[in-house]
């Protein structure tokens, strides 16, 4: 029971870490795009 739990946790961690990094990068990119879009919209007028 303990061994199964440990392997499952390890599998979850190895799967979750790259997904979390990708998710964080996507959020940062979206925030930057949103901020740039808000700054660029009033500039041409």
PDB file of N, CA, C and O in Angstrom:
ATOM      1  N   UNK A   1       0.840  -1.205   0.000  1.00  0.00           N
ATOM      2  CA  UNK A   1       0.000   0.000   0.000  1.00  0.00           C
ATOM      3  C   UNK A   1       0.882   1.266   0.000  1.00  0.00           C
ATOM      4  O   UNK A   1       0.651   2.195  -0.774  1.00  0.00           O
ATOM      5  N   UNK A   2       1.886   1.281   0.874  1.00  0.00           N
ATOM      6  CA  UNK A   2       2.778   2.443   0.943  1.00  0.00           C
ATOM      7  C   UNK A   2       3.567   2.621  -0.352  1.00  0.00           C
ATOM      8  O   UNK A   2       3.725   3.741  -0.837  1.00  0.00           O
ATOM      9  N   UNK A   3       4.066   1.508  -0.913  1.00  0.00           N
ATOM     10  CA  UNK A   3       4.877   1.557  -2.136  1.00  0.00           C
ATOM     11  C   UNK A   3       4.044   2.107  -3.294  1.00  0.00           C
ATOM     12  O   UNK A   3       4.521   2.932  -4.073  1.00  0.00           O
ATOM     13  N   UNK A   4       2.805   1.649  -3.399  1.00  0.00           N
ATOM     14  CA  UNK A   4       1.896   2.121  -4.456  1.00  0.00           C
ATOM     15  C   UNK A   4       1.655   3.630  -4.319  1.00  0.00           C
ATOM     16  O   UNK A   4       1.652   4.375  -5.299  1.00  0.00           O
ATOM     17  N   UNK A   5       1.458   4.041  -3.085  1.00  0.00           N
ATOM     18  CA  UNK A   5       1.212   5.447  -2.800  1.00  0.00           C
ATOM     19  C   UNK A   5       2.431   6.296  -3.199  1.00  0.00           C
ATOM     20  O   UNK A   5       2.294   7.367  -3.791  1.00  0.00           O
ATOM     21  N   UNK A   6       3.618   5.792  -2.860  1.00  0.00           N
ATOM     22  CA  UNK A   6       4.859   6.510  -3.140  1.00  0.00           C
ATOM     23  C   UNK A   6       5.088   6.643  -4.653  1.00  0.00           C
ATOM     24  O   UNK A   6       5.445   7.719  -5.135  1.00  0.00           O
ATOM     25  N   UNK A   7       4.884   5.555  -5.398  1.00  0.00           N
ATOM     26  CA  UNK A   7       5.101   5.584  -6.847  1.00  0.00           C
ATOM     27  C   UNK A   7       4.077   6.512  -7.506  1.00  0.00           C
ATOM     28  O   UNK A   7       4.407   7.241  -8.441  1.00  0.00           O
ATOM     29  N   UNK A   8       2.848   6.483  -7.023  1.00  0.00           N
ATOM     30  CA  UNK A   8       1.807   7.339  -7.583  1.00  0.00           C
ATOM     31  C   UNK A   8       2.149   8.815  -7.353  1.00  0.00           C
ATOM     32  O   UNK A   8       1.970   9.647  -8.242  1.00  0.00           O
ATOM     33  N   UNK A   9       2.639   9.125  -6.159  1.00  0.00           N
ATOM     34  CA  UNK A   9       3.014  10.501  -5.829  1.00  0.00           C
ATOM     35  C   UNK A   9       4.174  10.962  -6.722  1.00  0.00           C
ATOM     36  O   UNK A   9       4.163  12.081  -7.236  1.00  0.00           O
ATOM     37  N   UNK A  10       5.169  10.093  -6.900  1.00  0.00           N
ATOM     38  CA  UNK A  10       6.317  10.410  -7.752  1.00  0.00           C
ATOM     39  C   UNK A  10       5.891  10.649  -9.182  1.00  0.00           C
ATOM     40  O   UNK A  10       6.362  11.587  -9.826  1.00  0.00           O
ATOM     41  N   UNK A  11       5.000   9.805  -9.688  1.00  0.00           N
ATOM     42  CA  UNK A  11       4.480   9.957 -11.055  1.00  0.00           C
ATOM     43  C   UNK A  11       3.730  11.281 -11.184  1.00  0.00           C
ATOM     44  O   UNK A  11       3.883  11.991 -12.179  1.00  0.00           O
ATOM     45  N   UNK A  12       2.931  11.607 -10.192  1.00  0.00           N
ATOM     46  CA  UNK A  12       2.179  12.859 -10.189  1.00  0.00           C
ATOM     47  C   UNK A  12       3.102  14.067 -10.182  1.00  0.00           C
ATOM     48  O   UNK A  12       2.849  15.048 -10.882  1.00  0.00           O
ATOM     49  N   UNK A  13       4.164  14.003  -9.400  1.00  0.00           N
ATOM     50  CA  UNK A  13       5.121  15.108  -9.318  1.00  0.00           C
ATOM     51  C   UNK A  13       5.850  15.311 -10.640  1.00  0.00           C
ATOM     52  O   UNK A  13       5.995  16.442 -11.103  1.00  0.00           O
ATOM     53  N   UNK A  14       6.311  14.216 -11.251  1.00  0.00           N
ATOM     54  CA  UNK A  14       7.049  14.324 -12.520  1.00  0.00           C
ATOM     55  C   UNK A  14       6.126  14.846 -13.621  1.00  0.00           C
ATOM     56  O   UNK A  14       6.578  15.551 -14.524  1.00  0.00           O
ATOM     57  N   UNK A  15       4.854  14.510 -13.555  1.00  0.00           N
ATOM     58  CA  UNK A  15       3.886  14.965 -14.556  1.00  0.00           C
ATOM     59  C   UNK A  15       3.459  16.406 -14.270  1.00  0.00           C
ATOM     60  O   UNK A  15       3.232  17.188 -15.194  1.00  0.00           O
ATOM     61  N   UNK A  16       3.351  16.748 -12.987  1.00  0.00           N
ATOM     62  CA  UNK A  16       2.812  18.048 -12.583  1.00  0.00           C
ATOM     63  C   UNK A  16       3.822  19.177 -12.746  1.00  0.00           C
ATOM     64  O   UNK A  16       3.451  20.285 -13.135  1.00  0.00           O
ATOM     65  N   UNK A  17       5.098  18.911 -12.452  1.00  0.00           N
ATOM     66  CA  UNK A  17       6.116  19.972 -12.505  1.00  0.00           C
ATOM     67  C   UNK A  17       6.233  20.622 -13.886  1.00  0.00           C
ATOM     68  O   UNK A  17       6.170  21.849 -13.962  1.00  0.00           O
ATOM     69  N   UNK A  18       6.399  19.868 -14.987  1.00  0.00           N
ATOM     70  CA  UNK A  18       6.464  20.522 -16.307  1.00  0.00           C
ATOM     71  C   UNK A  18       5.149  21.212 -16.681  1.00  0.00           C
ATOM     72  O   UNK A  18       5.164  22.277 -17.298  1.00  0.00           O
ATOM     73  N   UNK A  19       4.027  20.620 -16.318  1.00  0.00           N
ATOM     74  CA  UNK A  19       2.719  21.225 -16.608  1.00  0.00           C
ATOM     75  C   UNK A  19       2.555  22.541 -15.860  1.00  0.00           C
ATOM     76  O   UNK A  19       2.036  23.511 -16.413  1.00  0.00           O
ATOM     77  N   UNK A  20       2.996  22.579 -14.607  1.00  0.00           N
ATOM     78  CA  UNK A  20       2.911  23.800 -13.805  1.00  0.00           C
ATOM     79  C   UNK A  20       3.775  24.899 -14.410  1.00  0.00           C
ATOM     80  O   UNK A  20       3.359  26.056 -14.472  1.00  0.00           O
ATOM     81  N   UNK A  21       4.988  24.537 -14.858  1.00  0.00           N
ATOM     82  CA  UNK A  21       5.882  25.517 -15.496  1.00  0.00           C
ATOM     83  C   UNK A  21       5.247  26.077 -16.759  1.00  0.00           C
ATOM     84  O   UNK A  21       5.255  27.289 -16.973  1.00  0.00           O
ATOM     85  N   UNK A  22       4.698  25.205 -17.598  1.00  0.00           N
ATOM     86  CA  UNK A  22       4.045  25.625 -18.845  1.00  0.00           C
ATOM     87  C   UNK A  22       2.864  26.548 -18.522  1.00  0.00           C
ATOM     88  O   UNK A  22       2.677  27.579 -19.168  1.00  0.00           O
ATOM     89  N   UNK A  23       2.078  26.168 -17.522  1.00  0.00           N
ATOM     90  CA  UNK A  23       0.910  26.952 -17.118  1.00  0.00           C
ATOM     91  C   UNK A  23       1.319  28.341 -16.639  1.00  0.00           C
ATOM     92  O   UNK A  23       0.675  29.332 -16.985  1.00  0.00           O
ATOM     93  N   UNK A  24       2.395  28.419 -15.838  1.00  0.00           N
ATOM     94  CA  UNK A  24       2.905  29.699 -15.327  1.00  0.00           C
ATOM     95  C   UNK A  24       3.392  30.569 -16.486  1.00  0.00           C
ATOM     96  O   UNK A  24       3.107  31.765 -16.532  1.00  0.00           O
ATOM     97  N   UNK A  25       4.133  29.960 -17.427  1.00  0.00           N
ATOM     98  CA  UNK A  25       4.623  30.713 -18.593  1.00  0.00           C
ATOM     99  C   UNK A  25       3.462  31.263 -19.423  1.00  0.00           C
ATOM    100  O   UNK A  25       3.519  32.400 -19.890  1.00  0.00           O
ATOM    101  N   UNK A  26       2.415  30.465 -19.607  1.00  0.00           N
ATOM    102  CA  UNK A  26       1.236  30.901 -20.371  1.00  0.00           C
ATOM    103  C   UNK A  26       0.564  32.083 -19.667  1.00  0.00           C
ATOM    104  O   UNK A  26       0.178  33.054 -20.319  1.00  0.00           O
ATOM    105  N   UNK A  27       0.423  32.006 -18.349  1.00  0.00           N
ATOM    106  CA  UNK A  27      -0.199  33.091 -17.580  1.00  0.00           C
ATOM    107  C   UNK A  27       0.628  34.372 -17.709  1.00  0.00           C
ATOM    108  O   UNK A  27       0.073  35.448 -17.933  1.00  0.00           O
ATOM    109  N   UNK A  28       1.959  34.260 -17.566  1.00  0.00           N
ATOM    110  CA  UNK A  28       2.850  35.423 -17.682  1.00  0.00           C
ATOM    111  C   UNK A  28       2.730  36.041 -19.078  1.00  0.00           C
ATOM    112  O   UNK A  28       2.622  37.259 -19.217  1.00  0.00           O
ATOM    113  N   UNK A  29       2.750  35.187 -20.110  1.00  0.00           N
ATOM    114  CA  UNK A  29       2.615  35.673 -21.494  1.00  0.00           C
ATOM    115  C   UNK A  29       1.280  36.383 -21.697  1.00  0.00           C
ATOM    116  O   UNK A  29       1.228  37.441 -22.324  1.00  0.00           O
ATOM    117  N   UNK A  30       0.206  35.809 -21.171  1.00  0.00           N
ATOM    118  CA  UNK A  30      -1.122  36.416 -21.314  1.00  0.00           C
ATOM    119  C   UNK A  30      -1.187  37.768 -20.612  1.00  0.00           C
ATOM    120  O   UNK A  30      -1.770  38.715 -21.140  1.00  0.00           O
ATOM    121  N   UNK A  31      -0.589  37.863 -19.424  1.00  0.00           N
ATOM    122  CA  UNK A  31      -0.572  39.125 -18.669  1.00  0.00           C
ATOM    123  C   UNK A  31       0.226  40.184 -19.435  1.00  0.00           C
ATOM    124  O   UNK A  31      -0.203  41.333 -19.534  1.00  0.00           O
ATOM    125  N   UNK A  32       1.389  39.795 -19.978  1.00  0.00           N
ATOM    126  CA  UNK A  32       2.224  40.727 -20.757  1.00  0.00           C
ATOM    127  C   UNK A  32       1.462  41.204 -21.994  1.00  0.00           C
ATOM    128  O   UNK A  32       1.436  42.400 -22.285  1.00  0.00           O
ATOM    129  N   UNK A  33       0.842  40.271 -22.719  1.00  0.00           N
ATOM    130  CA  UNK A  33       0.065  40.621 -23.920  1.00  0.00           C
ATOM    131  C   UNK A  33      -1.088  41.560 -23.554  1.00  0.00           C
ATOM    132  O   UNK A  33      -1.362  42.525 -24.267  1.00  0.00           O
ATOM    133  N   UNK A  34      -1.756  41.268 -22.442  1.00  0.00           N
ATOM    134  CA  UNK A  34      -2.869  42.104 -21.975  1.00  0.00           C
ATOM    135  C   UNK A  34      -2.398  43.518 -21.624  1.00  0.00           C
ATOM    136  O   UNK A  34      -3.038  44.499 -22.003  1.00  0.00           O
ATOM    137  N   UNK A  35      -1.278  43.622 -20.899  1.00  0.00           N
ATOM    138  CA  UNK A  35      -0.729  44.925 -20.512  1.00  0.00           C
ATOM    139  C   UNK A  35      -0.263  45.708 -21.733  1.00  0.00           C
ATOM    140  O   UNK A  35      -0.525  46.906 -21.837  1.00  0.00           O
ATOM    141  N   UNK A  36       0.425  45.045 -22.656  1.00  0.00           N
ATOM    142  CA  UNK A  36       0.897  45.689 -23.889  1.00  0.00           C
ATOM    143  C   UNK A  36      -0.303  46.165 -24.711  1.00  0.00           C
ATOM    144  O   UNK A  36      -0.288  47.272 -25.250  1.00  0.00           O
ATOM    145  N   UNK A  37      -1.329  45.339 -24.807  1.00  0.00           N
ATOM    146  CA  UNK A  37      -2.543  45.707 -25.532  1.00  0.00           C
ATOM    147  C   UNK A  37      -3.217  46.923 -24.922  1.00  0.00           C
ATOM    148  O   UNK A  37      -3.689  47.798 -25.649  1.00  0.00           O
ATOM    149  N   UNK A  38      -3.269  46.989 -23.609  1.00  0.00           N
ATOM    150  CA  UNK A  38      -3.881  48.141 -22.926  1.00  0.00           C
ATOM    151  C   UNK A  38      -3.040  49.401 -23.111  1.00  0.00           C
ATOM    152  O   UNK A  38      -3.594  50.495 -23.227  1.00  0.00           O
ATOM    153  N   UNK A  39      -1.729  49.271 -23.139  1.00  0.00           N
ATOM    154  CA  UNK A  39      -0.841  50.423 -23.321  1.00  0.00           C
ATOM    155  C   UNK A  39      -0.859  50.915 -24.767  1.00  0.00           C
ATOM    156  O   UNK A  39      -0.830  52.120 -25.016  1.00  0.00           O
ATOM    157  N   UNK A  40      -0.907  49.986 -25.716  1.00  0.00           N
ATOM    158  CA  UNK A  40      -0.850  50.341 -27.134  1.00  0.00           C
ATOM    159  C   UNK A  40      -2.176  50.901 -27.665  1.00  0.00           C
ATOM    160  O   UNK A  40      -2.169  51.660 -28.635  1.00  0.00           O
ATOM    161  N   UNK A  41      -3.299  50.549 -27.061  1.00  0.00           N
ATOM    162  CA  UNK A  41      -4.591  51.027 -27.573  1.00  0.00           C
ATOM    163  C   UNK A  41      -4.736  52.559 -27.508  1.00  0.00           C
ATOM    164  O   UNK A  41      -5.162  53.140 -28.506  1.00  0.00           O
ATOM    165  N   UNK A  42      -4.409  53.253 -26.396  1.00  0.00           N
ATOM    166  CA  UNK A  42      -4.574  54.711 -26.384  1.00  0.00           C
ATOM    167  C   UNK A  42      -3.472  55.461 -27.148  1.00  0.00           C
ATOM    168  O   UNK A  42      -3.672  56.616 -27.524  1.00  0.00           O
ATOM    169  N   UNK A  43      -2.321  54.830 -27.382  1.00  0.00           N
ATOM    170  CA  UNK A  43      -1.168  55.497 -28.007  1.00  0.00           C
ATOM    171  C   UNK A  43      -1.447  56.045 -29.418  1.00  0.00           C
ATOM    172  O   UNK A  43      -1.112  57.202 -29.671  1.00  0.00           O
ATOM    173  N   UNK A  44      -2.041  55.277 -30.352  1.00  0.00           N
ATOM    174  CA  UNK A  44      -2.260  55.828 -31.707  1.00  0.00           C
ATOM    175  C   UNK A  44      -3.229  57.015 -31.725  1.00  0.00           C
ATOM    176  O   UNK A  44      -3.116  57.880 -32.595  1.00  0.00           O
ATOM    177  N   UNK A  45      -4.179  57.075 -30.783  1.00  0.00           N
ATOM    178  CA  UNK A  45      -5.126  58.186 -30.714  1.00  0.00           C
ATOM    179  C   UNK A  45      -4.449  59.380 -30.049  1.00  0.00           C
ATOM    180  O   UNK A  45      -5.069  60.431 -29.887  1.00  0.00           O
TER     181      UNK A  45
END
